[in-house]
Amino acid sequence: MKQQHYSTYKALLAAGINELQAAAIIRSIAALSKQIANQYSTRDEIKKLTIQTESLFDEIEKIELRMTIKMGSIAAITSGLLFSALKLWL
């Protein structure tokens, strides 16, 4: 039994709860603590996710710049072709 749980166990005994009930409560607390620890991320995991998210945003910015350049090129070529066709037509 961990020190933290042992002190809670002793407190339950001092409060008049019998040993079997106190042990059951401590087992429940330990199981809940384990479930919470497995469910939620640690600080290191959050830091890693933050770094990965920042990296993804950097990639998105690079792609956005490339797409803007491509769209500008397409617009310039299209307008050039349109004006050339109009010049030949008229």
Rosetta blueprint (number, residue, H / E / L):
1 M L
2 K L
3 Q H
4 Q H
5 H H
6 Y H
7 S H
8 T H
9 Y H
10 K H
11 A H
12 L H
13 L H
14 A H
15 A L
16 G L
17 I L
18 N L
19 E H
20 L H
21 Q H
22 A H
23 A H
24 A H
25 I H
26 I H
27 R H
28 S H
29 I H
30 A H
31 A H
32 L H
33 S H
34 K H
35 Q H
36 I H
37 A H
38 N H
39 Q H
40 Y L
41 S L
42 T L
43 R H
44 D H
45 E H
46 I H
47 K H
48 K H
49 L H
50 T H
51 I H
52 Q H
53 T H
54 E H
55 S H
56 L H
57 F H
58 D H
59 E H
60 I H
61 E H
62 K H
63 I H
64 E H
65 L H
66 R H
67 M H
68 T H
69 I H
70 K H
71 M H
72 G H
73 S H
74 I H
75 A H
76 A H
77 I H
78 T H
79 S H
80 G H
81 L H
82 L H
83 F H
84 S H
85 A H
86 L H
87 K H
88 L H
89 W H
90 L L
